[in-house]
Amino acid sequence: MRTIIKGSEGDKMENILNYVRLRQDISFQMSPFNVIDALILSDLAYVDWNNIVKDEKVDLQRACRQYFKMHTPEEIQRKYVFSNNVPNLAKEVSRSNRLKTSP
């Protein structure tokens, strides 16, 4: 059983992760872009996208997958000491069709 401390960063992130999981197949046509989608993109701004996003367009789903191919779990853990959940969010987004392309 997992205990969630209300008001903590973990609480916020767990809710975001649940949102991505639950809405992964719901398009922006079915449910328009909203503040939670914006929050997810804001959190993903902390990911180091160097050598993934270059001159050509890359959808977010593919960029997230590429990120995990380029970095070991140890590198990711060291890089995101301030928020261990950012990589978890990127992992969930890599499976989500909703956030694959922008609205």
A tleap script that builds the chain and sets N, CA, C and O, in Angstrom:
source leaprc.protein.ff14SB
mol = sequence {
  NMET ARG THR ILE ILE LYS GLY SER GLU GLY
  ASP LYS MET GLU ASN ILE LEU ASN TYR VAL
  ARG LEU ARG GLN ASP ILE SER PHE GLN MET
  SER PRO PHE ASN VAL ILE ASP ALA LEU ILE
  LEU SER ASP LEU ALA TYR VAL ASP TRP ASN
  ASN ILE VAL LYS ASP GLU LYS VAL ASP LEU
  GLN ARG ALA CYS ARG GLN TYR PHE LYS MET
  HIE THR PRO GLU GLU ILE GLN ARG LYS TYR
  VAL PHE SER ASN ASN VAL PRO ASN LEU ALA
  LYS GLU VAL SER ARG SER ASN ARG LEU LYS
  THR SER CPRO
}
set mol.1.N position { 0.843 -1.177 0.000 }
set mol.1.CA position { 0.000 0.000 0.000 }
set mol.1.C position { 0.887 1.238 0.000 }
set mol.1.O position { 1.880 1.292 0.725 }
set mol.2.N position { 0.537 2.215 -0.799 }
set mol.2.CA position { 1.322 3.433 -0.905 }
set mol.2.C position { 0.630 4.559 -0.161 }
set mol.2.O position { -0.563 4.798 -0.349 }
set mol.3.N position { 1.380 5.249 0.682 }
set mol.3.CA position { 0.850 6.388 1.411 }
set mol.3.C position { 1.231 7.656 0.677 }
set mol.3.O position { 2.397 7.849 0.335 }
set mol.4.N position { 0.271 8.512 0.432 }
set mol.4.CA position { 0.531 9.789 -0.230 }
set mol.4.C position { 0.355 10.893 0.787 }
set mol.4.O position { -0.688 11.008 1.430 }
set mol.5.N position { 1.395 11.710 0.925 }
set mol.5.CA position { 1.331 12.857 1.826 }
set mol.5.C position { 0.713 14.008 1.058 }
set mol.5.O position { 1.265 14.450 0.050 }
set mol.6.N position { -0.402 14.489 1.511 }
set mol.6.CA position { -1.110 15.559 0.815 }
set mol.6.C position { -0.260 16.818 0.749 }
set mol.6.O position { 0.383 17.214 1.721 }
set mol.7.N position { -0.276 17.433 -0.425 }
set mol.7.CA position { 0.438 18.692 -0.600 }
set mol.7.C position { 1.898 18.527 -0.977 }
set mol.7.O position { 2.581 19.520 -1.228 }
set mol.8.N position { 2.393 17.305 -1.021 }
set mol.8.CA position { 3.794 17.105 -1.373 }
set mol.8.C position { 3.945 17.049 -2.884 }
set mol.8.O position { 2.965 16.876 -3.608 }
set mol.9.N position { 5.181 17.196 -3.357 }
set mol.9.CA position { 5.436 17.097 -4.793 }
set mol.9.C position { 5.030 15.725 -5.303 }
set mol.9.O position { 4.507 15.606 -6.411 }
set mol.10.N position { 5.266 14.683 -4.506 }
set mol.10.CA position { 4.889 13.334 -4.904 }
set mol.10.C position { 3.405 13.204 -5.153 }
set mol.10.O position { 2.992 12.508 -6.081 }
set mol.11.N position { 2.599 13.860 -4.344 }
set mol.11.CA position { 1.147 13.852 -4.510 }
set mol.11.C position { 0.775 14.474 -5.847 }
set mol.11.O position { -0.015 13.904 -6.600 }
set mol.12.N position { 1.334 15.628 -6.144 }
set mol.12.CA position { 1.052 16.306 -7.412 }
set mol.12.C position { 1.475 15.427 -8.578 }
set mol.12.O position { 0.723 15.256 -9.538 }
set mol.13.N position { 2.679 14.872 -8.496 }
set mol.13.CA position { 3.195 14.093 -9.608 }
set mol.13.C position { 2.408 12.805 -9.781 }
set mol.13.O position { 2.149 12.399 -10.914 }
set mol.14.N position { 2.023 12.154 -8.700 }
set mol.14.CA position { 1.240 10.926 -8.825 }
set mol.14.C position { -0.066 11.211 -9.549 }
set mol.14.O position { -0.498 10.411 -10.379 }
set mol.15.N position { -0.687 12.315 -9.256 }
set mol.15.CA position { -1.914 12.678 -9.951 }
set mol.15.C position { -1.662 12.947 -11.428 }
set mol.15.O position { -2.481 12.583 -12.272 }
set mol.16.N position { -0.545 13.576 -11.746 }
set mol.16.CA position { -0.201 13.823 -13.147 }
set mol.16.C position { 0.059 12.498 -13.855 }
set mol.16.O position { -0.401 12.295 -14.979 }
set mol.17.N position { 0.788 11.602 -13.211 }
set mol.17.CA position { 1.053 10.295 -13.812 }
set mol.17.C position { -0.247 9.539 -14.062 }
set mol.17.O position { -0.415 8.923 -15.115 }
set mol.18.N position { -1.158 9.581 -13.110 }
set mol.18.CA position { -2.463 8.938 -13.299 }
set mol.18.C position { -3.209 9.559 -14.466 }
set mol.18.O position { -3.820 8.850 -15.266 }
set mol.19.N position { -3.163 10.871 -14.565 }
set mol.19.CA position { -3.829 11.578 -15.658 }
set mol.19.C position { -3.282 11.100 -17.008 }
set mol.19.O position { -4.051 10.805 -17.922 }
set mol.20.N position { -1.960 11.026 -17.130 }
set mol.20.CA position { -1.357 10.584 -18.396 }
set mol.20.C position { -1.777 9.157 -18.705 }
set mol.20.O position { -2.104 8.842 -19.850 }
set mol.21.N position { -1.773 8.298 -17.706 }
set mol.21.CA position { -2.174 6.895 -17.920 }
set mol.21.C position { -3.642 6.782 -18.339 }
set mol.21.O position { -3.977 6.052 -19.272 }
set mol.22.N position { -4.500 7.506 -17.646 }
set mol.22.CA position { -5.934 7.389 -17.902 }
set mol.22.C position { -6.367 8.036 -19.215 }
set mol.22.O position { -7.346 7.604 -19.823 }
set mol.23.N position { -5.653 9.056 -19.650 }
set mol.23.CA position { -6.076 9.792 -20.839 }
set mol.23.C position { -5.172 9.545 -22.042 }
set mol.23.O position { -5.210 10.299 -23.014 }
set mol.24.N position { -4.372 8.508 -21.980 }
set mol.24.CA position { -3.377 8.287 -23.021 }
set mol.24.C position { -3.966 8.096 -24.423 }
set mol.24.O position { -3.284 8.371 -25.411 }
set mol.25.N position { -5.187 7.640 -24.531 }
set mol.25.CA position { -5.798 7.427 -25.843 }
set mol.25.C position { -6.895 8.434 -26.168 }
set mol.25.O position { -7.619 8.267 -27.149 }
set mol.26.N position { -7.020 9.472 -25.358 }
set mol.26.CA position { -8.044 10.492 -25.595 }
set mol.26.C position { -7.410 11.652 -26.355 }
set mol.26.O position { -6.520 12.329 -25.839 }
set mol.27.N position { -7.866 11.873 -27.564 }
set mol.27.CA position { -7.275 12.914 -28.410 }
set mol.27.C position { -7.680 14.307 -27.942 }
set mol.27.O position { -8.608 14.471 -27.149 }
set mol.28.N position { -6.962 15.305 -28.452 }
set mol.28.CA position { -7.313 16.690 -28.145 }
set mol.28.C position { -8.633 17.080 -28.805 }
set mol.28.O position { -9.275 18.037 -28.373 }
set mol.29.N position { -9.046 16.362 -29.835 }
set mol.29.CA position { -10.353 16.612 -30.441 }
set mol.29.C position { -11.469 16.149 -29.512 }
set mol.29.O position { -12.513 16.794 -29.415 }
set mol.30.N position { -11.247 15.045 -28.839 }
set mol.30.CA position { -12.254 14.526 -27.907 }
set mol.30.C position { -12.299 15.345 -26.622 }
set mol.30.O position { -13.375 15.601 -26.080 }
set mol.31.N position { -11.146 15.748 -26.144 }
set mol.31.CA position { -11.039 16.534 -24.912 }
set mol.31.C position { -9.940 17.568 -25.126 }
set mol.31.O position { -8.763 17.211 -25.153 }
set mol.32.N position { -10.297 18.844 -25.279 }
set mol.32.CA position { -9.317 19.873 -25.632 }
set mol.32.C position { -8.164 20.004 -24.631 }
set mol.32.O position { -8.279 19.630 -23.464 }
set mol.33.N position { -7.060 20.544 -25.129 }
set mol.33.CA position { -5.881 20.855 -24.316 }
set mol.33.C position { -6.326 21.652 -23.100 }
set mol.33.O position { -7.134 22.573 -23.218 }
set mol.34.N position { -5.800 21.298 -21.934 }
set mol.34.CA position { -6.235 21.950 -20.696 }
set mol.34.C position { -5.042 22.270 -19.801 }
set mol.34.O position { -3.893 22.040 -20.181 }
set mol.35.N position { -5.316 22.796 -18.621 }
set mol.35.CA position { -4.241 23.228 -17.721 }
set mol.35.C position { -3.375 22.057 -17.248 }
set mol.35.O position { -2.190 22.248 -16.977 }
set mol.36.N position { -3.933 20.871 -17.147 }
set mol.36.CA position { -3.123 19.722 -16.725 }
set mol.36.C position { -2.165 19.320 -17.837 }
set mol.36.O position { -1.013 18.976 -17.570 }
set mol.37.N position { -2.631 19.361 -19.081 }
set mol.37.CA position { -1.731 19.103 -20.205 }
set mol.37.C position { -0.594 20.126 -20.204 }
set mol.37.O position { 0.562 19.776 -20.444 }
set mol.38.N position { -0.926 21.383 -19.934 }
set mol.38.CA position { 0.091 22.443 -19.878 }
set mol.38.C position { 1.078 22.188 -18.741 }
set mol.38.O position { 2.278 22.412 -18.902 }
set mol.39.N position { 0.585 21.726 -17.603 }
set mol.39.CA position { 1.457 21.413 -16.470 }
set mol.39.C position { 2.423 20.286 -16.822 }
set mol.39.O position { 3.595 20.331 -16.449 }
set mol.40.N position { 1.940 19.294 -17.525 }
set mol.40.CA position { 2.795 18.178 -17.946 }
set mol.40.C position { 3.915 18.689 -18.837 }
set mol.40.O position { 5.078 18.338 -18.638 }
set mol.41.N position { 3.575 19.511 -19.813 }
set mol.41.CA position { 4.600 20.057 -20.703 }
set mol.41.C position { 5.582 20.934 -19.939 }
set mol.41.O position { 6.774 20.947 -20.247 }
set mol.42.N position { 5.090 21.665 -18.949 }
set mol.42.CA position { 5.975 22.492 -18.116 }
set mol.42.C position { 6.961 21.626 -17.340 }
set mol.42.O position { 8.144 21.956 -17.257 }
set mol.43.N position { 6.488 20.532 -16.775 }
set mol.43.CA position { 7.383 19.634 -16.035 }
set mol.43.C position { 8.409 18.993 -16.963 }
set mol.43.O position { 9.554 18.777 -16.565 }
set mol.44.N position { 8.013 18.690 -18.186 }
set mol.44.CA position { 8.941 18.070 -19.134 }
set mol.44.C position { 10.002 19.046 -19.632 }
set mol.44.O position { 10.979 18.632 -20.255 }
set mol.45.N position { 9.823 20.324 -19.365 }
set mol.45.CA position { 10.843 21.313 -19.740 }
set mol.45.C position { 12.142 21.066 -18.979 }
set mol.45.O position { 13.195 21.551 -19.395 }
set mol.46.N position { 12.092 20.329 -17.884 }
set mol.46.CA position { 13.293 20.018 -17.102 }
set mol.46.C position { 14.125 18.894 -17.714 }
set mol.46.O position { 15.263 18.677 -17.297 }
set mol.47.N position { 13.585 18.188 -18.681 }
set mol.47.CA position { 14.320 17.104 -19.332 }
set mol.47.C position { 15.367 17.706 -20.264 }
set mol.47.O position { 15.104 18.684 -20.965 }
set mol.48.N position { 16.543 17.114 -20.262 }
set mol.48.CA position { 17.627 17.553 -21.144 }
set mol.48.C position { 17.414 16.914 -22.521 }
set mol.48.O position { 17.709 15.736 -22.725 }
set mol.49.N position { 16.902 17.705 -23.452 }
set mol.49.CA position { 16.570 17.196 -24.782 }
set mol.49.C position { 17.736 17.307 -25.764 }
set mol.49.O position { 17.554 17.060 -26.956 }
set mol.50.N position { 18.937 17.674 -25.288 }
set mol.50.CA position { 20.100 17.790 -26.176 }
set mol.50.C position { 20.313 16.491 -26.941 }
set mol.50.O position { 20.170 15.399 -26.393 }
set mol.51.N position { 20.654 16.629 -28.208 }
set mol.51.CA position { 20.922 15.516 -29.126 }
set mol.51.C position { 19.685 14.687 -29.460 }
set mol.51.O position { 19.801 13.635 -30.090 }
set mol.52.N position { 18.523 15.138 -29.054 }
set mol.52.CA position { 17.280 14.453 -29.413 }
set mol.52.C position { 16.478 15.334 -30.358 }
set mol.52.O position { 16.052 14.896 -31.426 }
set mol.53.N position { 16.283 16.566 -29.954 }
set mol.53.CA position { 15.551 17.521 -30.777 }
set mol.53.C position { 16.574 18.392 -31.486 }
set mol.53.O position { 17.295 19.163 -30.853 }
set mol.54.N position { 16.632 18.263 -32.796 }
set mol.54.CA position { 17.601 19.024 -33.587 }
set mol.54.C position { 16.831 19.889 -34.576 }
set mol.54.O position { 15.913 20.613 -34.189 }
set mol.55.N position { 17.198 19.817 -35.831 }
set mol.55.CA position { 16.561 20.647 -36.853 }
set mol.55.C position { 15.187 20.130 -37.277 }
set mol.55.O position { 14.292 20.915 -37.591 }
set mol.56.N position { 15.029 18.834 -37.284 }
set mol.56.CA position { 13.761 18.264 -37.731 }
set mol.56.C position { 12.779 18.146 -36.572 }
set mol.56.O position { 13.179 18.101 -35.409 }
set mol.57.N position { 11.502 18.097 -36.899 }
set mol.57.CA position { 10.477 17.925 -35.870 }
set mol.57.C position { 10.524 16.502 -35.329 }
set mol.57.O position { 10.727 15.542 -36.073 }
set mol.58.N position { 10.333 16.387 -34.032 }
set mol.58.CA position { 10.260 15.088 -33.369 }
set mol.58.C position { 9.053 15.136 -32.448 }
set mol.58.O position { 8.936 16.037 -31.618 }
set mol.59.N position { 8.151 14.167 -32.592 }
set mol.59.CA position { 6.998 14.195 -31.691 }
set mol.59.C position { 7.447 13.843 -30.277 }
set mol.59.O position { 8.465 13.180 -30.079 }
set mol.60.N position { 6.681 14.293 -29.313 }
set mol.60.CA position { 7.055 14.161 -27.907 }
set mol.60.C position { 7.192 12.705 -27.490 }
set mol.60.O position { 8.092 12.362 -26.723 }
set mol.61.N position { 6.330 11.867 -27.974 }
set mol.61.CA position { 6.381 10.444 -27.639 }
set mol.61.C position { 7.718 9.835 -28.078 }
set mol.61.O position { 8.363 9.116 -27.314 }
set mol.62.N position { 8.116 10.126 -29.292 }
set mol.62.CA position { 9.382 9.593 -29.814 }
set mol.62.C position { 10.576 10.213 -29.096 }
set mol.62.O position { 11.561 9.527 -28.821 }
set mol.63.N position { 10.492 11.510 -28.790 }
set mol.63.CA position { 11.581 12.180 -28.072 }
set mol.63.C position { 11.794 11.534 -26.703 }
set mol.63.O position { 12.932 11.322 -26.286 }
set mol.64.N position { 10.713 11.226 -26.012 }
set mol.64.CA position { 10.828 10.576 -24.699 }
set mol.64.C position { 11.455 9.194 -24.829 }
set mol.64.O position { 12.312 8.824 -24.026 }
set mol.65.N position { 11.041 8.440 -25.819 }
set mol.65.CA position { 11.620 7.104 -26.020 }
set mol.65.C position { 13.115 7.198 -26.312 }
set mol.65.O position { 13.918 6.431 -25.781 }
set mol.66.N position { 13.468 8.152 -27.166 }
set mol.66.CA position { 14.871 8.339 -27.524 }
set mol.66.C position { 15.696 8.733 -26.299 }
set mol.66.O position { 16.831 8.284 -26.139 }
set mol.67.N position { 15.132 9.559 -25.450 }
set mol.67.CA position { 15.824 9.985 -24.233 }
set mol.67.C position { 16.236 8.772 -23.396 }
set mol.67.O position { 17.366 8.709 -22.911 }
set mol.68.N position { 15.328 7.811 -23.226 }
set mol.68.CA position { 15.629 6.639 -22.406 }
set mol.68.C position { 16.596 5.682 -23.096 }
set mol.68.O position { 17.262 4.893 -22.426 }
set mol.69.N position { 16.684 5.739 -24.406 }
set mol.69.CA position { 17.686 4.941 -25.119 }
set mol.69.C position { 19.080 5.533 -24.948 }
set mol.69.O position { 20.073 4.805 -24.931 }
set mol.70.N position { 19.149 6.853 -24.823 }
set mol.70.CA position { 20.437 7.545 -24.769 }
set mol.70.C position { 21.043 7.605 -23.368 }
set mol.70.O position { 22.243 7.847 -23.234 }
set mol.71.N position { 20.249 7.394 -22.329 }
set mol.71.CA position { 20.728 7.559 -20.955 }
set mol.71.C position { 20.451 6.309 -20.129 }
set mol.71.O position { 19.395 5.688 -20.243 }
set mol.72.N position { 21.417 5.958 -19.301 }
set mol.72.CA position { 21.239 4.815 -18.399 }
set mol.72.C position { 20.358 5.233 -17.222 }
set mol.72.O position { 20.242 6.424 -16.930 }
set mol.73.N position { 19.742 4.273 -16.550 }
set mol.73.CA position { 18.952 4.617 -15.358 }
set mol.73.C position { 19.780 5.357 -14.299 }
set mol.73.O position { 19.265 6.238 -13.610 }
set mol.74.N position { 21.054 5.000 -14.174 }
set mol.74.CA position { 21.919 5.668 -13.199 }
set mol.74.C position { 22.128 7.135 -13.560 }
set mol.74.O position { 22.082 8.005 -12.691 }
set mol.75.N position { 22.357 7.409 -14.850 }
set mol.75.CA position { 22.515 8.802 -15.295 }
set mol.75.C position { 21.247 9.604 -15.014 }
set mol.75.O position { 21.304 10.738 -14.538 }
set mol.76.N position { 20.137 9.012 -15.308 }
set mol.76.CA position { 18.855 9.697 -15.105 }
set mol.76.C position { 18.626 9.964 -13.624 }
set mol.76.O position { 18.177 11.049 -13.254 }
set mol.77.N position { 18.927 8.999 -12.782 }
set mol.77.CA position { 18.733 9.177 -11.344 }
set mol.77.C position { 19.620 10.302 -10.810 }
set mol.77.O position { 19.170 11.108 -9.996 }
set mol.78.N position { 20.867 10.363 -11.256 }
set mol.78.CA position { 21.769 11.439 -10.816 }
set mol.78.C position { 21.308 12.796 -11.320 }
set mol.78.O position { 21.407 13.796 -10.609 }
set mol.79.N position { 20.812 12.829 -12.530 }
set mol.79.CA position { 20.437 14.099 -13.157 }
set mol.79.C position { 19.193 14.711 -12.522 }
set mol.79.O position { 19.070 15.934 -12.470 }
set mol.80.N position { 18.287 13.897 -12.048 }
set mol.80.CA position { 17.005 14.397 -11.542 }
set mol.80.C position { 16.856 14.198 -10.038 }
set mol.80.O position { 15.800 13.787 -9.557 }
set mol.81.N position { 17.916 14.491 -9.308 }
set mol.81.CA position { 17.882 14.393 -7.850 }
set mol.81.C position { 16.792 15.293 -7.279 }
set mol.81.O position { 16.134 14.928 -6.305 }
set mol.82.N position { 16.597 16.470 -7.882 }
set mol.82.CA position { 15.612 17.440 -7.388 }
set mol.82.C position { 14.184 16.953 -7.564 }
set mol.82.O position { 13.295 17.375 -6.824 }
set mol.83.N position { 13.949 16.083 -8.519 }
set mol.83.CA position { 12.606 15.554 -8.744 }
set mol.83.C position { 12.708 14.216 -9.465 }
set mol.83.O position { 12.826 14.163 -10.689 }
set mol.84.N position { 12.662 13.158 -8.704 }
set mol.84.CA position { 12.763 11.821 -9.293 }
set mol.84.C position { 11.574 11.475 -10.173 }
set mol.84.O position { 11.634 10.513 -10.939 }
set mol.85.N position { 10.509 12.231 -10.077 }
set mol.85.CA position { 9.311 11.907 -10.842 }
set mol.85.C position { 9.315 12.447 -12.264 }
set mol.85.O position { 8.506 12.011 -13.084 }
set mol.86.N position { 10.207 13.387 -12.580 }
set mol.86.CA position { 10.266 13.895 -13.954 }
set mol.86.C position { 10.555 12.753 -14.931 }
set mol.86.O position { 9.874 12.661 -15.953 }
set mol.87.N position { 11.531 11.881 -14.666 }
set mol.87.CA position { 11.726 10.748 -15.583 }
set mol.87.C position { 10.515 9.816 -15.651 }
set mol.87.O position { 10.210 9.271 -16.712 }
set mol.88.N position { 9.824 9.633 -14.523 }
set mol.88.CA position { 8.613 8.799 -14.542 }
set mol.88.C position { 7.554 9.408 -15.452 }
set mol.88.O position { 6.856 8.693 -16.172 }
set mol.89.N position { 7.441 10.720 -15.414 }
set mol.89.CA position { 6.488 11.404 -16.279 }
set mol.89.C position { 6.878 11.223 -17.742 }
set mol.89.O position { 6.028 10.935 -18.584 }
set mol.90.N position { 8.163 11.390 -18.043 }
set mol.90.CA position { 8.628 11.201 -19.422 }
set mol.90.C position { 8.361 9.774 -19.893 }
set mol.90.O position { 8.005 9.561 -21.052 }
set mol.91.N position { 8.529 8.805 -19.012 }
set mol.91.CA position { 8.268 7.403 -19.368 }
set mol.91.C position { 6.789 7.200 -19.706 }
set mol.91.O position { 6.461 6.529 -20.685 }
set mol.92.N position { 5.905 7.773 -18.906 }
set mol.92.CA position { 4.468 7.659 -19.182 }
set mol.92.C position { 4.091 8.374 -20.476 }
set mol.92.O position { 3.279 7.872 -21.252 }
set mol.93.N position { 4.674 9.535 -20.706 }
set mol.93.CA position { 4.385 10.286 -21.932 }
set mol.93.C position { 4.858 9.500 -23.153 }
set mol.93.O position { 4.241 9.579 -24.216 }
set mol.94.N position { 5.943 8.748 -23.011 }
set mol.94.CA position { 6.446 7.960 -24.142 }
set mol.94.C position { 5.435 6.911 -24.596 }
set mol.94.O position { 5.514 6.416 -25.720 }
set mol.95.N position { 4.488 6.572 -23.729 }
set mol.95.CA position { 3.447 5.580 -24.052 }
set mol.95.C position { 2.111 6.218 -24.427 }
set mol.95.O position { 1.169 5.523 -24.807 }
set mol.96.N position { 2.034 7.536 -24.320 }
set mol.96.CA position { 0.759 8.239 -24.469 }
set mol.96.C position { 0.556 8.785 -25.877 }
set mol.96.O position { 1.399 9.518 -26.394 }
set mol.97.N position { -0.545 8.432 -26.480 }
set mol.97.CA position { -0.875 8.996 -27.789 }
set mol.97.C position { -1.428 10.409 -27.673 }
set mol.97.O position { -1.323 11.186 -28.622 }
set mol.98.N position { -2.010 10.757 -26.539 }
set mol.98.CA position { -2.576 12.099 -26.360 }
set mol.98.C position { -1.506 13.167 -26.524 }
set mol.98.O position { -1.735 14.181 -27.183 }
set mol.99.N position { -0.355 12.948 -25.937 }
set mol.99.CA position { 0.688 13.964 -25.957 }
set mol.99.C position { 1.709 13.734 -27.064 }
set mol.99.O position { 2.769 14.360 -27.079 }
set mol.100.N position { 1.392 12.845 -27.978 }
set mol.100.CA position { 2.308 12.547 -29.077 }
set mol.100.C position { 2.535 13.776 -29.947 }
set mol.100.O position { 3.663 14.061 -30.349 }
set mol.101.N position { 1.474 14.489 -30.231 }
set mol.101.CA position { 1.577 15.705 -31.041 }
set mol.101.C position { 0.881 16.843 -30.317 }
set mol.101.O position { 0.057 16.618 -29.429 }
set mol.102.N position { 1.212 18.046 -30.696 }
set mol.102.CA position { 0.584 19.203 -30.048 }
set mol.102.C position { -0.836 19.391 -30.570 }
set mol.102.O position { -1.163 18.976 -31.682 }
set mol.103.N position { -1.679 20.029 -29.743 }
set mol.103.CA position { -3.086 20.206 -30.134 }
set mol.103.C position { -3.250 21.132 -31.320 }
set mol.103.O position { -4.372 21.376 -31.762 }
savepdb mol mol.pdb
quit
